[in-house]
Amino acid sequence: MEASFVSLAPASQSELTNGAILMPTLRGGHVPSLHRSIAATKDSNAKTPSNAGLLMAGLLTGSVIGMSSRRRAQGRRQVQSLIAKRAEGEYLRARDRIDGHGWMKQDQSFDPEDKSAYGSVVQVEMKKRPMGVTRFTHGADGKGALVAEMHEKSRYPGDPRGQAHVGGVKPGYLLKSIGGQDVTGWDFVDIMDFLNDVEPDYNCTQAAKEAWAARSRNHQPIELPVSVEYVEFTIKEEDSAPPPKLEGKWYPRSSGYSDADLEAELARVKKEFPVPADYTGVVYAGPSSVTEEWIHSFISQQKNGTLLPKSMAYELVIDVIKLQQKEKTMSKITVPPGESITIIGDTHGQYFDVMTLLELNGIPSPKNPYVFNGDFVDRGSWSIENILLLYAFKVKDPDFVHFNRGNHELIEANLIYGFCGECTKKYDAELFDVFSESFRLLSLCHLINDECFVVHAGLPGPKPRLWLPGQSHDPEDAIPVNESTVTLDQIAKIDRYTELQDTTYKACVGDNLEDYEKNVDKDMATIVDCLWSDPRGGVGYGPSYRKSRGIFMFGPDVTEKFCKDNNVKMVIRSHEVKDKGWKQDHPQLWTVFSAPDYMDTGGNQGGFLKITNVDGELTVTPTSFPKTEHPPLPPMIWQEYMLLANPHLTKKMKKKTGLKYDEDGNVIAEIAVEQGDDDFVQQGMADEWVVDEDAAEDEELTQEQIDAAFERLIPKA
């Protein structure tokens, strides 16, 4: 098959850093423009307190007593950074501040005093802090303040964190005036001190907070209530040209593979990486070499730490690509009377739990078919072992092993959540490119006996898909169910061969009806729904907890109408942790999640669903199973390797902590988020792994240094 995604534009270094990899330009996608480097400015008028004063306010405080040594060290580094920055007069980067505001490397450059870029103005009466903008960034020469990140939903009427959102403020708006004072030409540091829109960060040490408070300021926080003006701001393309790729650095392949490309790649690997002479494991020599005995031996050897040789791994993945090329966006499955098929939810590289599942339910075969419903990789520590085993099942019984694509079969996720790092370490980065090609060919959904619709995440969103500032998660604050349902035929005709990126989600909703009709790619929006949406208890559609824009949750009436209009009886999806590993969320909708004790902290059971044809009617039988002990390799460990090997492509992540508010919107406690994953959407937190802006700057390391540094991170048994 000749690759058809020549429409995917090559990604720049900055785009990759920001999660933008393969851009479907023929679908009207917009390649985001990224920030150029900005020369930091000096605050020549600021009065600088002595370093000794800062130390007395911070490092020597008793507040660090009782902390872990790692936390104390982090606190010392944070305070030392504040001292250094105060000496230089710079508090421009987010990592050099403790209030969450400041520049990050994905930000765009802009001139805040360029009035030709101004649009409509919104004025908001701010009554409480925090006001709802979680991060402002600055423009050229450290001037101005642009909304970079914010709470784009309000949790309840009067929610302080929803003030900006309810008032009509959006990311990309420029802070124009505070209390009638035009601040567009002010230094960023002065604007932030004057507005003082700070949301407490409980990850910040008390020492750092006191050091921050001890610095001098040109402006004290303005008293509330105060009128704040924001202006819509259009960044000029000439201000935002992405920098070139870094010479000598690896980047994910930005074009597809033809059949000739794949054959050439396989020939190269076989020549450069012959099978080691001391290898004694199973031999992969094409689909016909995989027998039931081979499978059992392969399961065992991977359990014991023996990987398939590199050339065999390439050949296996390429053979799966050849099979997936023949499959469809919506593949159909027939289960004869008296027979069953098993639906497996997210497994996320938890290989030892997959072995338990197979012990309970048997390996796939013509008499024991499976649908693996996405999210095979990332987060867990054995994604390579997991995906290679599933691919071995596929080549052995291609008509009885079926895959749906999940939101973690995307390059944007794999760069951040571990799979790219794991593949690079265990094999090489070029194999990751081949895996990505196989992921783009996965089906979006399956239809069993024309009556059971199986998809990774959920159902198509509202029509029209409009941006509704102020919409909350209140069940009564809902978008009504669609008058016309997206049909199975429409889904089946979608070109599934694509990659999603940060801008894709926001581009899947229109600012108004005209924008929706002209600019929103309806097929791309449905792909987003298949990979990302979730059910909810209330009727209609509501905003998602997962991303701020472009993803929806859907109610039982949506499921009911989808089933009725498409003449199906049930929907089975995954994508979301459930206590028992499964749950009947709606009368006609089931969720299955197959990674027990998710991330080693979830406390959930794993589950699978057996779908049986009983006299022409499909029945669902759920099974739960417990976690399995595994070697002491923690989740997300491969992200650490990615940071060492390819720091230009990824971001340091950390566990998120949440804040608990009283009915007046005041912060009263910290909520420690132990699950560490956005699959816990009903917890009300968007993504419990967040970017760690306190991480050290990228360092140039040799491969020997990378391996040595990673080895020090591996827990010893």
C-alpha positions in Angstrom: 0.0 0.0 0.0 1.4 3.4 -0.9 1.3 5.7 2.1 -1.5 8.2 1.8 -0.5 10.7 4.4 2.0 12.7 2.4 -0.4 15.4 3.7 1.3 15.2 7.1 3.7 18.2 7.2 7.1 17.7 8.8 7.2 18.8 12.4 9.6 21.4 13.7 11.5 21.0 16.9 9.2 23.3 18.8 6.1 21.7 17.4 7.3 18.3 18.7 8.1 19.8 22.1 4.5 21.1 22.2 3.0 17.8 21.2 2.5 18.7 17.6 3.9 15.9 15.4 2.3 14.9 12.2 0.0 17.6 10.9 -2.9 16.6 8.5 -2.6 19.7 6.3 -4.9 18.5 3.7 -7.7 18.5 6.3 -7.3 22.2 6.9 -5.2 21.8 10.0 -3.2 24.7 11.3 0.5 24.1 12.2 1.0 26.1 15.4 3.6 28.8 15.5 5.9 28.6 18.4 7.8 31.1 20.6 11.1 32.4 19.5 13.7 32.8 22.2 13.4 36.1 24.1 16.2 38.1 25.5 15.5 38.5 29.2 15.4 42.0 30.6 16.8 43.6 33.7 14.8 45.4 36.3 17.2 48.2 36.8 15.0 50.1 39.2 14.3 47.2 41.6 15.8 47.3 45.0 17.5 44.0 45.6 17.5 42.6 49.2 20.7 40.8 50.3 21.2 37.2 49.7 21.6 36.8 53.4 18.1 38.2 53.9 16.7 35.7 51.5 18.5 32.9 53.2 17.2 34.0 56.5 13.7 34.2 55.1 13.9 30.8 53.4 16.7 28.3 53.7 17.2 28.7 57.5 13.5 28.6 58.3 12.4 25.6 60.4 9.7 24.9 57.8 11.9 22.3 56.1 12.2 20.2 59.2 10.5 16.8 58.7 10.7 17.0 54.9 12.4 14.3 52.9 16.0 14.9 51.8 14.8 15.1 48.2 12.2 17.7 49.1 14.7 19.7 51.1 17.1 19.6 48.2 14.4 20.8 45.9 13.5 23.6 48.2 17.1 24.7 48.4 17.4 24.7 44.6 14.2 26.7 44.3 15.4 29.3 46.8 18.8 29.5 45.2 17.2 30.0 41.9 15.1 32.9 43.3 18.3 34.4 44.8 20.1 34.2 41.5 17.1 35.6 39.5 16.7 38.5 41.9 20.3 39.3 41.5 19.8 39.4 37.8 16.5 41.2 38.0 14.7 38.5 36.1 11.5 36.7 37.0 10.3 36.0 33.5 10.2 32.2 33.2 7.6 30.1 35.0 10.3 27.9 36.5 11.9 31.0 38.1 8.6 32.0 39.8 6.4 30.4 42.4 3.1 31.8 41.3 2.6 29.7 38.2 3.0 32.5 35.8 5.8 33.1 33.3 7.2 32.1 30.0 7.5 28.4 28.9 9.3 27.2 25.8 6.1 26.4 23.8 4.9 30.0 24.1 4.6 32.3 21.1 6.4 35.6 20.9 4.3 38.8 20.5 4.4 42.6 20.8 1.9 43.6 23.4 1.8 47.2 22.2 0.9 46.3 18.6 -2.6 47.6 18.5 -3.2 46.2 15.0 -3.3 42.8 16.7 -6.1 43.9 19.0 -9.7 42.6 18.7 -12.7 42.8 21.0 -12.4 43.8 24.6 -13.9 42.1 27.6 -14.2 43.7 31.0 -14.5 41.5 34.1 -15.2 42.6 37.7 -12.8 40.5 39.8 -14.1 40.0 43.3 -11.8 37.3 44.7 -8.5 35.7 44.2 -7.6 33.4 42.5 -9.3 34.9 39.4 -9.0 31.9 37.1 -6.0 32.5 34.9 -3.4 29.9 36.0 -0.6 31.2 33.8 0.2 34.5 32.0 3.2 34.6 29.7 5.1 37.7 28.5 5.9 39.2 25.2 9.0 40.5 23.5 11.5 42.1 25.9 9.6 40.8 28.9 6.7 43.2 28.3 2.9 42.6 28.6 0.9 39.6 29.9 -1.0 37.2 27.7 -3.3 34.5 29.0 -1.6 31.2 28.3 -3.5 28.8 30.5 -6.7 29.2 32.5 -9.6 27.4 34.1 -12.0 27.1 31.1 -14.9 25.9 33.2 -16.7 27.0 36.4 -17.3 24.3 39.1 -20.3 26.1 40.7 -22.0 29.5 40.6 -19.7 32.1 42.1 -16.6 29.9 41.7 -13.6 32.4 42.0 -11.5 30.2 39.6 -14.3 30.7 37.0 -14.4 34.5 37.1 -12.2 35.0 34.0 -13.9 32.2 32.1 -17.5 33.3 32.8 -16.5 36.9 31.9 -15.5 35.7 28.4 -11.7 35.6 28.7 -10.0 33.0 26.6 -6.4 31.7 26.2 -4.6 34.1 23.9 -6.2 37.3 25.4 -3.9 40.1 26.4 -4.2 41.8 29.8 -5.1 45.4 28.8 -5.8 47.3 32.0 -6.2 46.8 35.8 -8.4 49.2 37.7 -8.3 51.6 34.7 -4.5 51.6 34.5 -3.2 50.5 31.0 -0.6 47.9 31.6 0.1 46.7 28.0 3.6 48.4 28.0 4.5 47.4 31.6 7.2 44.9 32.5 5.7 41.4 33.0 7.0 41.2 36.6 5.3 44.5 37.5 2.0 43.4 36.0 2.0 40.1 37.9 2.8 41.9 41.2 0.1 44.4 40.7 -2.6 41.9 39.7 -1.4 39.2 42.2 -3.6 36.5 40.6 -2.0 33.6 42.4 -3.4 30.1 42.9 -1.6 28.4 45.8 0.8 25.7 44.8 1.2 23.1 47.6 4.2 21.6 45.7 6.1 24.7 46.5 8.2 24.6 49.8 7.5 27.1 52.5 11.1 28.2 52.2 10.6 29.2 48.6 7.4 31.0 49.4 9.1 33.0 52.1 12.0 33.8 49.8 9.6 34.9 47.1 7.7 37.1 49.6 11.0 38.7 50.7 11.8 40.2 47.3 11.2 43.8 46.5 8.4 45.0 44.3 7.6 48.1 42.3 3.8 47.5 42.8 1.8 46.1 45.7 -1.3 44.0 44.9 -4.3 46.0 44.0 -7.3 45.8 46.3 -10.4 44.0 45.2 -12.9 44.3 43.7 -11.3 45.6 40.6 -12.2 45.9 37.0 -9.8 44.1 34.7 -9.8 44.5 30.9 -8.6 41.8 28.5 -8.3 42.2 24.7 -8.5 39.5 22.0 -5.0 39.4 20.5 -3.8 37.9 17.2 -0.2 37.0 17.1 1.5 37.8 13.8 3.1 34.9 11.9 6.4 36.8 11.5 6.6 36.9 15.3 6.1 33.2 15.7 8.2 31.3 13.1 9.3 28.0 14.6 13.0 27.5 15.0 14.7 24.9 12.8 15.3 21.4 14.0 18.4 20.8 16.1 21.2 19.3 14.0 22.1 15.8 14.9 18.9 15.2 17.0 16.4 12.5 16.5 12.8 13.4 15.6 9.8 11.1 14.9 9.4 10.4 11.2 7.1 13.0 9.7 5.9 11.0 6.7 4.3 7.6 6.1 5.8 4.4 4.8 5.2 2.8 1.4 5.5 -1.0 1.0 9.0 -0.4 -0.5 10.0 1.8 2.5 9.1 -1.0 4.9 10.9 -3.6 2.9 14.0 -1.4 2.8 13.8 -0.7 6.5 13.6 -4.4 7.3 16.5 -5.3 5.0 18.6 -2.5 6.7 17.9 -3.8 10.2 18.6 -7.5 9.3 21.9 -6.4 7.7 23.0 -4.1 10.6 21.6 -6.1 13.5 21.9 -9.9 12.9 20.5 -12.2 15.5 23.0 -12.5 18.4 24.8 -15.8 18.4 24.0 -16.4 22.0 20.2 -15.9 21.6 18.3 -19.0 22.6 14.7 -17.7 22.6 11.8 -18.1 20.1 12.5 -17.4 16.4 10.1 -15.1 14.5 10.4 -16.0 10.8 7.0 -14.7 9.6 3.4 -15.4 10.6 3.6 -19.1 9.9 6.3 -19.5 12.6 4.0 -18.5 15.4 2.2 -21.4 16.9 0.5 -21.9 20.3 3.7 -23.4 21.7 5.7 -20.4 20.3 3.3 -18.0 22.1 3.7 -19.8 25.5 7.5 -19.7 25.1 7.4 -16.1 24.1 5.3 -15.1 27.1 7.7 -16.9 29.4 10.9 -15.5 27.9 9.6 -11.9 28.1 8.5 -12.5 31.7 12.2 -13.5 32.4 13.5 -10.4 30.6 14.5 -11.8 27.2 13.4 -9.7 24.4 12.9 -10.7 20.8 16.0 -9.8 18.8 15.8 -6.4 17.0 15.5 -7.7 13.5 12.7 -10.1 14.5 10.9 -7.3 16.4 10.9 -5.1 13.2 9.7 -8.0 11.1 6.8 -8.7 13.5 5.6 -5.1 13.5 5.9 -4.8 9.7 3.9 -8.0 9.3 1.2 -6.5 11.5 1.2 -3.3 9.4 0.6 -5.4 6.3 -2.4 -7.0 8.0 -3.8 -3.7 9.3 -3.6 -2.1 5.8 -6.3 -4.5 4.8 -8.6 -3.6 7.7 -11.2 -0.9 7.9 -12.0 2.1 10.1 -15.0 0.2 11.4 -14.3 -3.5 11.1 -17.1 -6.1 11.5 -17.1 -9.2 13.5 -19.5 -12.2 13.5 -19.9 -14.3 16.6 -21.9 -17.5 15.8 -24.6 -18.8 18.1 -23.2 -20.5 21.2 -19.8 -18.8 20.8 -18.2 -15.8 22.5 -15.7 -13.0 22.1 -13.7 -11.2 24.8 -13.3 -7.5 25.0 -10.1 -6.3 26.8 -9.8 -2.6 28.0 -6.7 -0.5 28.6 -3.6 -2.6 29.5 -1.1 0.2 29.4 2.1 -1.8 29.4 1.1 -3.8 32.5 2.5 -7.0 31.0 2.4 -9.1 34.2 -1.3 -8.3 34.6 -2.0 -9.3 31.0 -0.4 -12.7 31.8 -2.9 -13.1 34.6 -5.8 -12.2 32.3 -4.6 -14.8 29.8 -4.4 -17.4 32.5 -8.0 -16.7 33.4 -9.4 -16.5 29.9 -7.0 -18.4 27.6 -4.8 -17.1 24.8 -6.6 -15.9 21.6 -7.5 -18.5 19.0 -10.3 -19.2 16.5 -12.4 -20.5 19.3 -11.4 -17.8 21.7 -11.4 -14.5 19.8 -10.5 -11.1 21.3 -10.9 -7.4 20.8 -8.1 -5.4 22.4 -9.8 -2.0 22.8 -6.8 0.4 22.8 -4.2 1.9 25.1 -1.8 -1.0 24.9 1.2 1.2 25.7 2.4 4.1 27.9 2.5 4.7 31.6 3.3 1.1 32.5 6.8 -0.3 32.4 6.5 -3.2 30.0 4.8 -1.6 26.9 7.2 -3.2 24.5 6.6 -6.7 25.9 2.8 -6.1 25.9 2.5 -4.8 22.3 4.8 -7.4 20.9 2.8 -10.1 22.5 -0.5 -8.7 21.2 1.1 -8.3 17.7 2.2 -12.0 17.9 -1.4 -12.9 18.6 -2.5 -10.9 15.6 -0.1 -12.6 13.1 -1.1 -16.0 14.5 -4.8 -15.5 14.2 -5.5 -12.3 12.2 -9.2 -13.0 11.8 -9.7 -13.6 15.5 -7.6 -10.9 17.1 -8.9 -7.4 16.7 -7.5 -4.0 17.7 -9.0 -0.5 18.2 -6.9 2.6 18.5 -6.8 4.4 21.8 -5.6 7.9 22.8 -2.3 6.4 23.7 -1.6 5.0 20.3 -0.6 8.6 19.3 2.8 10.1 19.0 1.8 13.1 21.1 1.2 10.8 24.0 4.1 8.3 23.4 6.7 11.1 23.6 5.5 12.1 27.0 4.2 9.0 28.7 6.9 6.5 28.2 6.5 4.3 25.1 8.9 6.3 22.9 11.6 6.2 25.6 11.0 2.5 26.3 11.2 1.6 22.6 14.4 3.7 22.2 16.1 2.0 25.2 15.0 -1.5 24.5 15.4 -1.3 20.7 15.9 2.0 18.9 14.0 5.1 17.9 13.5 4.0 14.3 11.4 1.0 15.6 9.2 3.6 17.3 8.6 5.2 13.9 7.5 1.8 12.6 5.2 1.2 15.6 3.6 4.6 15.0 2.8 3.6 11.4 1.1 0.5 12.8 -0.9 2.6 15.2 -2.2 4.9 12.5 -3.6 1.9 10.7 -5.6 0.6 13.7 -9.4 0.5 13.4 -11.3 3.2 15.3 -14.2 0.8 16.2 -15.7 -2.6 15.7 -19.3 -3.8 15.2 -20.1 -7.2 16.5 -23.1 -9.0 14.9 -24.4 -5.6 13.8 -25.6 -4.9 17.3 -22.6 -4.2 19.6 -20.5 -1.1 18.9 -17.0 -1.3 20.4 -14.9 1.8 20.6 -12.0 2.9 22.8 -13.5 6.1 24.3 -17.0 7.1 23.4 -19.7 8.4 21.0 -19.8 11.3 18.5 -20.2 14.7 20.1 -22.8 17.4 19.7 -23.8 19.0 16.4 -22.9 21.7 16.0 -19.8 21.6 18.2 -19.6 25.1 19.6 -17.3 26.7 22.2 -19.5 27.6 25.1 -17.7 29.7 27.7 -19.1 29.2 31.2 -20.6 25.8 30.6 -20.1 23.8 33.9 -20.4 20.2 34.9 -23.8 20.8 36.4 -26.0 18.0 34.9 -28.6 20.7 34.1 -26.1 22.7 32.2 -26.1 20.5 29.2 -26.1 20.6 25.4 -29.2 18.7 24.2 -28.9 15.4 22.4 -28.5 15.8 18.6 -31.5 15.8 16.4 -29.6 13.8 13.8 -27.3 11.1 14.9 -23.9 10.3 13.3 -24.5 7.0 11.5 -22.3 3.9 11.5 -21.9 4.4 7.7 -20.5 7.9 8.3 -18.1 6.6 10.8 -17.0 3.7 8.6 -16.1 6.2 5.8 -13.7 8.2 7.9 -10.0 8.2 6.9 -8.5 6.9 10.1 -4.9 7.4 9.1 -3.8 10.4 11.0 -2.1 11.8 14.1 -3.7 14.2 16.6 -2.0 17.1 18.3 -2.6 19.9 20.7 -4.3 22.2 18.1 -6.5 19.4 16.8 -8.8 19.4 19.8 -9.4 23.2 19.9 -10.0 23.1 16.1 -12.8 20.6 16.6 -15.2 23.2 18.0 -16.3 26.4 16.4 -16.6 29.8 18.1 -20.0 30.2 16.4 -22.2 28.4 14.0 -20.6 29.9 10.9 -17.1 29.0 12.2 -18.3 25.5 12.8 -19.8 25.0 9.4 -16.8 26.5 7.6 -13.8 25.4 9.6 -14.5 22.4 11.8 -13.4 19.1 10.2 -16.4 16.8 11.1 -14.5 13.6 10.5 -11.5 14.7 12.6 -14.0 15.7 15.4 -15.4 12.1 15.3 -11.9 10.7 15.5 -11.3 12.8 18.6 -14.6 11.5 20.1 -13.7 7.9 19.4 -10.3 8.3 21.2 -11.2 10.7 24.0 -14.8 11.1 25.1 -16.4 9.8 28.2 -20.0 9.0 29.5 -21.6 11.0 32.2 -24.6 10.6 34.5 -26.5 13.7 33.3 -28.3 14.0 30.0 -27.0 15.6 26.9 -23.4 16.7 26.4 -21.1 18.4 28.8 -17.5 19.6 28.9 -14.8 17.0 29.5 -12.4 16.9 32.5 -9.6 15.7 30.2 -8.9 18.7 28.0 -10.1 22.3 28.2 -11.7 22.4 24.7 -12.8 20.1 21.9 -13.7 17.0 24.0 -17.2 16.2 25.4 -18.9 13.9 27.8 -22.2 12.3 26.8 -25.3 11.3 28.8 -27.5 8.2 28.7 -29.9 9.8 26.3 -27.1 10.3 23.8 -26.3 6.6 24.1 -29.9 5.6 23.8 -30.4 7.7 20.7 -27.2 6.5 19.1 -28.2 2.9 19.6 -31.8 3.4 18.4 -30.9 5.4 15.3 -28.1 2.9 14.3 -30.1 -0.2 15.2 -27.5 -1.4 17.7 -28.3 -2.8 21.2 -25.2 -1.8 23.2 -21.9 0.2 23.3 -18.7 -1.1 24.9 -15.9 1.3 25.5 -12.8 1.5 27.8 -10.6 4.6 28.5 -11.5 5.1 32.1 -10.6 3.3 35.4 -13.4 1.5 37.1 -13.2 0.0 40.6 -14.2 -3.5 39.5 -12.5 -3.2 36.1 -15.9 -2.7 34.5 -19.1 -0.8 34.9 -22.4 -0.4 33.2 -22.4 3.4 33.0 -25.7 3.6 31.0 -28.4 1.0 30.4 -26.9 0.4 27.0 -23.2 1.2 27.6 -20.4 -0.7 29.4 -16.9 0.3 30.3 -14.1 -2.2 30.6 -10.6 -1.4 32.0 -8.0 -4.2 32.2 -5.1 -2.6 34.1 -5.6 -3.5 37.8 -4.0 -1.3 40.5 -3.4 1.2 37.7 -0.1 2.9 37.9 0.6 0.9 41.1 -1.6 3.3 43.0 -5.1 3.0 41.6 -6.4 0.3 43.9 -8.8 -0.9 41.2 -9.3 -4.4 39.9 -8.9 -5.2 36.2 -11.7 -6.5 34.1 -12.8 -8.1 30.8 -16.1 -8.6 29.2 -17.3 -11.9 27.5 -19.8 -11.3 24.8 -21.8 -14.4 24.0 -24.3 -15.1 21.3 -27.2 -16.8 23.1 -29.9 -17.9 20.5 -29.1 -14.8 18.4 -29.0 -12.4 21.3 -25.7 -11.0 22.6 -25.2 -11.1 26.4 -22.5 -9.5 28.5 -20.6 -11.4 31.2 -18.1 -9.2 33.2 -15.1 -10.7 35.1 -12.9 -8.9 37.6 -9.3 -9.9 38.4 -6.7 -8.7 40.9 -3.3 -7.1 40.3 -0.2 -9.3 39.9 3.1 -8.6 41.6 5.8 -7.4 39.2 9.5 -6.5 39.3 10.2 -3.2 41.1 10.1 -1.0 38.0 7.8 2.0 38.7 5.3 3.4 36.2 6.5 6.3 34.0 10.1 5.2 34.4 10.6 5.3 30.6 9.7 8.9 30.6 12.9 9.4 32.6 14.9 7.7 29.8 13.2 9.9 27.2 14.2 13.0 29.1 17.8 11.9 29.1 18.0 10.7 25.5 15.7 13.2 23.8 15.0 16.1 26.1 14.2 18.3 23.1 11.1 16.2 22.4 9.4 15.8 25.7 8.5 17.4 29.0 9.3 16.4 32.6 6.1 15.3 34.2 5.2 15.2 37.9 2.3 14.0 40.0 -0.4 16.7 40.4 -1.8 17.9 43.6 -5.3 19.4 43.8 -6.8 22.0 46.0 -9.9 21.7 48.1 -12.2 24.7 48.4 -15.0 25.7 50.8 -18.4 26.9 49.6 -17.0 30.5 49.3 -14.2 29.4 47.1 -11.4 29.7 49.7 -8.6 27.1 49.6 -8.8 25.0 52.7 -6.7 21.9 52.0 -4.5 20.1 49.5 -5.8 16.9 47.9 -3.0 14.5 47.1 -3.7 12.8 43.8 -2.2 9.4 44.0 -3.7 7.8 40.9 -1.7 9.9 38.6 -3.7 9.6 35.4 -6.3 11.4 33.5 -8.3 8.2 33.1 -9.7 9.0 36.6 -11.9 11.6 35.0 -14.7 11.3 37.5 -12.3 12.6 40.1 -12.9 16.0 38.7 -9.2 16.6 37.8 -8.2 17.2 34.2 -4.8 15.4 34.2 -3.0 14.2 37.3 0.4 14.2 35.6 1.4 17.8 34.9 4.5 19.4 33.4 7.3 20.0 35.9 8.6 23.4 35.1 11.1 23.1 38.0 13.0 20.4 36.1 16.6 21.1 35.3 17.6 22.5 31.9 18.4 20.0 29.2 22.0 18.7 29.2 24.1 17.3 26.4 24.9 13.7 27.4 26.8 11.0 25.6 25.0 7.6 25.2 27.3 6.2 27.9 26.3 9.0 30.3 22.6 8.6 29.4 22.8 4.8 30.2 24.6 5.4 33.4 22.2 8.1 34.6 19.2 5.9 33.8 20.7 3.0 35.6 20.9 5.0 38.8 17.2 5.6 38.5 16.3 1.9 38.4 15.1 0.6 41.8 17.2 -2.3 43.0 15.3 -5.4 43.9 
